[in-house]
Amino acid sequence: MFRAMPELAEVEYFRRQWNAGIGHRVFGIKLHAGKRVFRGTNTRALREELGGAHLLTSEARGKRMLFRFSNENWLGLHLGMSGKMQAAAPDFHPQKHDHLVLYQGKRALIFTDARQFGRVQFHHGKTAPRWWENGVPEIVSAKFDRAFLDRFLNRHRKASIKAVVLMQSGFSGIGNWMADEILWRAKILPSKRAGKLSAGERDELFRATKFVARQSLRIIGPDDSTLPRTWLIHERWRTGGKCPRHKAVLRRATIGGRTTAWCPKCQR
């Protein structure tokens, strides 16, 4: 399974696990109402409203997911650090960390979160909830363009570029491994201040961000083994890990509050 916090591609993978339930009615619900994942959520309303409703659609934005049900019901899920989702047989019995289970005729849709940094939110209304509309463009969309990138970098010019790429208000869905992958491909030192990036480096950062987001979503799998062996991710945590380009031993340090790996030859 995943070795780190779920990011853009992992979130999309888990979202699709529930898609088998689209078009089908929820006949029963089991949940751990007192758990932290339900903070701020009316679990009684969730249980009453979703019981008997059909799952209609699902979508993901960054690290968040939204599931639309019939009768004007909306379920939001955030995987946090350890969350995951699956579809299982309809006789599934929830375990300690299975905090929400939606039972349908042929399956059970399960949300699991051992560390409970994730979140379950519920909304009843004609339109999507306000907490879903945060105004941050998806990286794979046309709204995430070079002009947006420049404005965001200028706004955070004093921060390290690694810290900036991890900011969800600009780089939606990007987490630690994807940030390292992007900066390695752009040949930018993670500790460099955002305001010090040249126009050429900003070009490379923009291209690398789009590439890593699009390719990871296309390749999507249950863990990082599905990604090409030429990607940095396969070496970044390995003892003695080496740059896939020319085999220089990677360096590591805490940058932007996160453990960071980079190549001393590529990223100067």
Sine and cosine of phi, psi and omega as CSV:
sin_phi,cos_phi,sin_psi,cos_psi,sin_omega,cos_omega
0.00,0.00,-0.07,-1.00,-0.08,-1.00
-0.92,0.40,0.63,-0.78,-0.02,-1.00
-1.00,-0.08,-0.07,1.00,-0.04,-1.00
-0.52,-0.86,-0.01,-1.00,0.00,-1.00
-0.82,0.57,0.74,-0.67,0.03,-1.00
-0.83,0.56,0.67,-0.74,-0.01,-1.00
-0.85,-0.53,-0.24,-0.97,-0.13,-0.99
-0.71,0.70,-0.83,0.56,-0.08,-1.00
-0.94,0.33,-0.63,0.78,0.00,-1.00
-0.91,0.42,-0.63,0.78,0.04,-1.00
-0.88,0.47,-0.69,0.72,0.02,-1.00
-0.90,0.45,-0.64,0.77,0.05,-1.00
-0.86,0.51,-0.76,0.65,-0.04,-1.00
-0.93,0.38,-0.58,0.81,0.05,-1.00
-0.83,0.55,-0.68,0.73,-0.04,-1.00
-0.92,0.40,-0.34,0.94,0.01,-1.00
-0.91,0.42,-0.47,0.88,0.02,-1.00
-1.00,0.02,-0.15,0.99,-0.06,-1.00
-0.91,0.42,-0.35,0.94,0.06,-1.00
-0.88,0.47,-0.36,0.93,-0.03,-1.00
-1.00,0.01,-0.05,1.00,0.00,-1.00
-0.90,0.44,0.74,-0.67,-0.02,-1.00
1.00,-0.01,-0.03,1.00,-0.06,-1.00
-0.91,-0.41,0.47,-0.88,-0.08,-1.00
-0.99,0.12,0.56,-0.83,0.12,-0.99
-1.00,0.00,0.88,-0.48,-0.04,-1.00
-0.99,-0.12,-0.40,0.92,-0.03,-1.00
-0.41,-0.91,0.41,-0.91,-0.02,-1.00
-0.68,-0.74,0.71,-0.70,0.16,-0.99
-0.82,-0.57,0.71,-0.70,0.01,-1.00
-0.47,-0.88,0.37,-0.93,0.04,-1.00
-0.99,-0.17,1.00,0.09,-0.19,-0.98
-0.85,0.53,-0.52,0.85,-0.07,-1.00
-1.00,0.06,0.02,1.00,-0.08,-1.00
-0.99,0.16,0.39,-0.92,-0.09,-1.00
-0.88,0.47,-0.47,0.88,-0.03,-1.00
-0.89,0.45,-0.34,0.94,-0.01,-1.00
-0.99,-0.17,0.27,0.96,-0.03,-1.00
-0.82,0.57,0.78,-0.62,0.02,-1.00
0.98,0.21,0.07,1.00,-0.06,-1.00
-0.96,-0.29,0.69,-0.73,0.06,-1.00
-0.99,0.15,1.00,-0.06,-0.08,-1.00
-0.93,0.36,-0.46,0.89,0.04,-1.00
-0.92,0.40,-0.70,0.72,0.03,-1.00
-0.91,0.42,-0.64,0.77,0.03,-1.00
-0.84,0.54,-0.76,0.65,-0.04,-1.00
-0.90,0.44,-0.69,0.72,-0.06,-1.00
-0.94,0.33,-0.65,0.76,-0.09,-1.00
-0.98,0.20,-0.64,0.77,-0.05,-1.00
-0.98,0.21,-0.39,0.92,0.06,-1.00
-0.89,0.45,0.89,-0.47,-0.04,-1.00
1.00,-0.05,-0.15,0.99,0.00,-1.00
-0.99,0.11,0.44,-0.90,0.07,-1.00
-0.99,-0.10,0.66,-0.75,0.14,-0.99
-0.97,0.25,0.82,-0.57,-0.11,-0.99
-0.97,-0.26,-0.77,0.64,-0.06,-1.00
-0.54,-0.84,0.22,-0.98,0.12,-0.99
-0.56,-0.83,0.47,-0.88,0.08,-1.00
-0.45,-0.89,0.32,-0.95,0.01,-1.00
-0.79,-0.61,0.57,-0.82,0.11,-0.99
-0.69,-0.72,0.91,-0.41,-0.04,-1.00
0.86,0.51,-0.88,-0.48,-0.02,-1.00
-0.98,-0.21,0.21,0.98,-0.04,-1.00
-0.91,-0.41,0.41,-0.91,0.04,-1.00
-0.75,-0.66,0.51,-0.86,0.06,-1.00
-0.72,-0.69,0.80,-0.61,0.01,-1.00
-0.91,-0.42,0.83,-0.55,-0.02,-1.00
-0.99,-0.14,0.74,-0.67,0.01,-1.00
-0.89,-0.46,0.29,-0.96,0.05,-1.00
-0.91,0.42,0.20,-0.98,0.00,-1.00
0.90,0.44,0.49,0.87,0.12,-0.99
0.90,0.44,0.71,0.71,-0.01,-1.00
-0.89,-0.45,0.61,-0.79,-0.06,-1.00
-0.71,-0.70,0.72,-0.70,0.02,-1.00
-0.85,-0.53,0.85,-0.52,0.02,-1.00
-0.97,-0.26,0.67,-0.75,0.02,-1.00
-0.76,-0.65,0.69,-0.73,0.13,-0.99
-0.81,-0.59,0.77,-0.64,-0.11,-0.99
-0.98,0.20,-0.24,0.97,-0.01,-1.00
0.87,0.49,-0.74,-0.67,-0.03,-1.00
-0.99,-0.15,-0.46,0.89,-0.12,-0.99
-0.73,-0.68,0.15,0.99,-0.05,-1.00
-0.93,0.37,0.48,-0.88,0.09,-1.00
-0.42,-0.91,0.28,-0.96,-0.04,-1.00
-0.69,-0.72,0.48,-0.88,0.02,-1.00
-0.40,-0.92,0.27,-0.96,0.16,-0.99
-0.91,-0.41,0.73,-0.68,-0.05,-1.00
-0.74,-0.67,-0.02,-1.00,0.01,-1.00
-0.89,0.45,0.46,-0.89,-0.08,-1.00
-0.92,0.40,-0.21,0.98,0.04,-1.00
-0.99,-0.12,0.35,0.94,-0.03,-1.00
-0.86,0.51,0.70,-0.71,0.05,-1.00
-0.94,-0.33,0.91,-0.42,-0.06,-1.00
-0.89,0.45,0.61,-0.79,0.06,-1.00
-0.99,-0.17,-0.13,-0.99,-0.11,-0.99
-0.80,0.60,-0.66,0.75,-0.11,-0.99
-0.98,-0.18,0.09,1.00,0.04,-1.00
-1.00,0.02,1.00,0.01,-0.21,-0.98
-0.99,0.12,-0.33,0.95,0.04,-1.00
-0.58,-0.82,0.79,-0.61,0.05,-1.00
-0.74,-0.67,0.83,-0.55,0.08,-1.00
-0.96,-0.27,0.87,-0.48,-0.06,-1.00
-1.00,-0.09,0.80,-0.61,0.12,-0.99
-0.90,-0.44,0.02,-1.00,-0.07,-1.00
-0.88,0.48,-0.64,0.77,-0.09,-1.00
-0.92,-0.40,0.05,1.00,-0.07,-1.00
-0.31,-0.95,0.21,-0.98,0.17,-0.98
-0.84,-0.54,0.74,-0.67,0.03,-1.00
-0.98,-0.18,0.85,-0.52,-0.22,-0.98
-0.86,-0.52,0.72,-0.70,0.14,-0.99
-0.91,-0.41,0.85,-0.53,-0.05,-1.00
-0.86,-0.52,0.66,-0.75,0.03,-1.00
-0.44,-0.90,0.99,-0.17,-0.07,-1.00
-0.91,0.40,-0.64,0.76,-0.10,-1.00
-1.00,-0.05,-0.22,0.98,0.09,-1.00
0.88,0.48,0.56,0.83,0.17,-0.99
-1.00,0.00,-0.13,0.99,0.06,-1.00
-0.98,0.20,-0.12,-0.99,-0.06,-1.00
-0.42,-0.91,0.59,-0.81,0.12,-0.99
-0.90,-0.45,0.82,-0.58,0.03,-1.00
-0.82,-0.57,0.53,-0.85,-0.01,-1.00
-0.77,-0.64,0.60,-0.80,0.02,-1.00
-0.59,-0.80,0.68,-0.74,0.09,-1.00
-0.88,-0.47,0.87,-0.50,-0.01,-1.00
0.11,-0.99,0.22,-0.97,-0.06,-1.00
-0.93,0.36,-0.53,0.85,-0.05,-1.00
-0.89,-0.45,0.25,-0.97,0.00,-1.00
-0.86,0.52,0.53,-0.85,-0.04,-1.00
-0.91,0.41,0.40,-0.92,-0.02,-1.00
-0.88,0.48,-0.58,0.81,-0.04,-1.00
-0.92,0.38,-0.19,0.98,0.05,-1.00
-0.99,0.11,-0.51,0.86,-0.05,-1.00
-1.00,-0.06,1.00,-0.04,-0.03,-1.00
-0.96,-0.27,-0.02,1.00,0.09,-1.00
0.97,0.23,0.07,1.00,0.01,-1.00
-1.00,0.02,0.83,-0.56,-0.03,-1.00
-0.94,0.34,0.61,-0.79,0.10,-1.00
-0.94,0.33,0.62,-0.78,-0.07,-1.00
-0.87,0.50,-0.58,0.81,-0.04,-1.00
-0.99,0.14,-0.02,1.00,0.00,-1.00
-1.00,-0.03,0.26,-0.97,0.01,-1.00
-0.93,0.36,-0.37,0.93,-0.02,-1.00
-0.94,0.34,-0.42,0.91,0.11,-0.99
-1.00,0.09,1.00,0.05,-0.05,-1.00
-0.89,-0.45,-0.02,-1.00,-0.06,-1.00
-0.90,0.44,-0.57,0.82,0.01,-1.00
-0.90,0.43,-0.68,0.74,0.05,-1.00
-0.89,0.45,-0.69,0.72,0.01,-1.00
-0.86,0.51,-0.72,0.70,-0.01,-1.00
-0.88,0.48,-0.69,0.72,0.01,-1.00
-0.89,0.46,-0.65,0.76,-0.04,-1.00
-0.94,0.35,-0.68,0.73,0.03,-1.00
-0.90,0.44,-0.65,0.76,0.01,-1.00
-0.90,0.43,-0.56,0.83,-0.01,-1.00
-0.93,0.36,-0.45,0.89,-0.05,-1.00
-0.86,-0.52,0.63,0.78,-0.15,-0.99
-0.88,0.47,-0.44,0.90,-0.05,-1.00
-1.00,0.05,-0.19,0.98,-0.02,-1.00
-1.00,0.07,0.42,-0.91,0.09,-1.00
-0.90,0.43,0.52,-0.85,-0.03,-1.00
-0.90,0.44,-0.50,0.86,0.07,-1.00
-0.89,0.45,-0.70,0.71,0.02,-1.00
-0.89,0.45,-0.62,0.79,-0.03,-1.00
-0.92,0.39,-0.68,0.73,-0.02,-1.00
-0.92,0.40,-0.36,0.93,0.03,-1.00
-1.00,0.06,-0.13,0.99,-0.03,-1.00
-0.96,0.26,0.88,-0.47,-0.06,-1.00
-0.94,0.35,-0.30,0.95,0.03,-1.00
-0.97,0.26,-0.12,0.99,0.05,-1.00
-0.78,-0.63,-0.73,0.69,-0.03,-1.00
-0.95,-0.32,0.96,0.27,-0.11,-0.99
-0.88,0.47,0.84,-0.54,0.06,-1.00
1.00,-0.03,-0.16,0.99,-0.02,-1.00
-0.99,0.13,0.77,-0.64,0.05,-1.00
-0.86,-0.51,-0.34,-0.94,-0.19,-0.98
-0.90,0.43,-0.76,0.64,-0.07,-1.00
-0.94,0.35,-0.60,0.80,0.00,-1.00
-0.93,0.36,-0.59,0.81,0.04,-1.00
-0.89,0.46,-0.70,0.72,0.03,-1.00
-0.90,0.44,-0.64,0.77,0.00,-1.00
-0.89,0.45,-0.69,0.72,-0.01,-1.00
-0.90,0.44,-0.75,0.67,-0.05,-1.00
-0.93,0.37,-0.55,0.83,0.07,-1.00
-0.91,0.41,-0.69,0.73,0.01,-1.00
-0.93,0.37,-0.55,0.83,0.01,-1.00
-0.99,0.14,-0.14,0.99,-0.01,-1.00
0.86,0.51,0.71,0.70,0.00,-1.00
-0.90,-0.44,0.75,-0.66,0.03,-1.00
-0.92,0.40,0.81,-0.59,-0.08,-1.00
-0.85,0.53,-0.51,0.86,-0.05,-1.00
-0.99,0.13,-0.12,0.99,-0.02,-1.00
-0.91,0.41,0.67,-0.74,0.02,-1.00
-0.93,0.38,0.62,-0.78,-0.04,-1.00
-0.85,0.53,-0.60,0.80,-0.02,-1.00
-0.94,0.33,-0.20,0.98,-0.01,-1.00
-1.00,-0.08,-0.05,1.00,-0.01,-1.00
-0.94,0.35,0.71,-0.71,0.06,-1.00
-0.97,0.23,0.17,-0.99,0.04,-1.00
-0.87,0.49,-0.62,0.78,0.01,-1.00
-0.91,0.41,-0.65,0.76,0.02,-1.00
-0.92,0.39,-0.58,0.81,0.06,-1.00
-0.91,0.41,-0.61,0.79,0.08,-1.00
-0.86,0.50,-0.73,0.68,-0.03,-1.00
-0.92,0.40,-0.62,0.78,0.04,-1.00
-0.89,0.46,-0.69,0.72,0.01,-1.00
-0.88,0.47,-0.74,0.67,-0.01,-1.00
-0.90,0.44,-0.68,0.73,-0.03,-1.00
-0.91,0.41,-0.62,0.78,0.01,-1.00
-0.89,0.45,-0.73,0.69,0.04,-1.00
-0.88,0.47,-0.69,0.73,-0.05,-1.00
-0.90,0.44,-0.77,0.64,-0.05,-1.00
-0.89,0.45,-0.65,0.76,0.02,-1.00
-0.90,0.43,-0.76,0.65,-0.05,-1.00
-0.91,0.41,-0.72,0.70,-0.06,-1.00
-0.93,0.37,-0.65,0.76,0.00,-1.00
-0.91,0.41,-0.58,0.81,0.07,-1.00
-0.93,0.36,-0.59,0.81,-0.01,-1.00
-0.94,0.33,-0.65,0.76,-0.09,-1.00
-0.99,0.17,-0.48,0.88,0.00,-1.00
0.10,1.00,0.77,-0.64,0.03,-1.00
-0.38,-0.93,0.01,-1.00,-0.06,-1.00
-0.96,0.27,-0.22,0.98,0.06,-1.00
-0.35,-0.94,-0.02,-1.00,-0.11,-0.99
-0.96,0.26,-0.05,1.00,-0.02,-1.00
-0.92,0.39,-0.32,0.95,-0.01,-1.00
-0.99,0.17,-0.25,0.97,0.00,-1.00
-0.98,0.20,0.51,-0.86,-0.02,-1.00
-0.83,0.55,0.55,-0.84,-0.02,-1.00
-0.93,0.37,-0.19,0.98,0.02,-1.00
-0.99,0.13,-0.04,1.00,0.00,-1.00
-1.00,0.10,0.50,-0.87,-0.03,-1.00
-0.90,0.44,-0.50,0.87,-0.10,-0.99
-0.80,0.59,-0.52,0.85,-0.04,-1.00
-0.96,0.27,-0.26,0.97,-0.03,-1.00
-0.93,-0.37,-0.33,0.95,-0.23,-0.97
-0.90,0.43,-0.49,0.87,0.01,-1.00
-0.96,-0.30,-0.12,0.99,-0.05,-1.00
-0.96,0.29,0.68,-0.73,0.07,-1.00
-0.87,0.50,0.83,-0.56,-0.07,-1.00
0.96,0.27,0.34,0.94,-0.01,-1.00
-0.83,0.56,0.60,-0.80,-0.08,-1.00
-0.84,-0.55,0.45,-0.89,0.06,-1.00
-0.87,0.48,0.79,-0.61,0.01,-1.00
-0.88,0.47,-0.33,0.94,-0.04,-1.00
-0.98,0.22,-0.81,0.59,-0.10,-0.99
-0.67,-0.75,0.30,0.96,0.19,-0.98
0.94,0.33,0.31,0.95,0.12,-0.99
-0.94,0.35,0.64,-0.76,-0.01,-1.00
-0.92,0.39,0.75,-0.67,-0.03,-1.00
-0.95,0.33,0.47,-0.88,0.11,-0.99
-0.95,-0.32,0.42,-0.91,-0.03,-1.00
-0.68,-0.73,0.55,-0.83,0.06,-1.00
-0.28,-0.96,0.24,-0.97,0.09,-1.00
-1.00,0.00,0.90,-0.43,-0.01,-1.00
-0.75,-0.66,0.74,-0.67,-0.05,-1.00
0.89,0.46,0.45,0.89,0.02,-1.00
0.99,0.17,0.07,1.00,-0.03,-1.00
-0.77,-0.64,0.55,-0.83,0.07,-1.00
-0.90,0.44,0.78,-0.63,-0.15,-0.99
-0.79,-0.61,0.66,-0.75,0.06,-1.00
-0.88,-0.47,0.64,-0.77,0.04,-1.00
-0.45,-0.89,0.27,-0.96,0.01,-1.00
-0.99,-0.13,0.83,-0.56,-0.03,-1.00
-0.93,0.37,-0.29,0.96,0.03,-1.00
-1.00,-0.03,-0.68,0.74,-0.01,-1.00
-0.96,0.29,-0.64,0.77,-0.18,-0.98
-0.91,-0.41,1.00,0.02,-0.04,-1.00
-0.95,-0.30,0.00,0.00,0.00,0.00
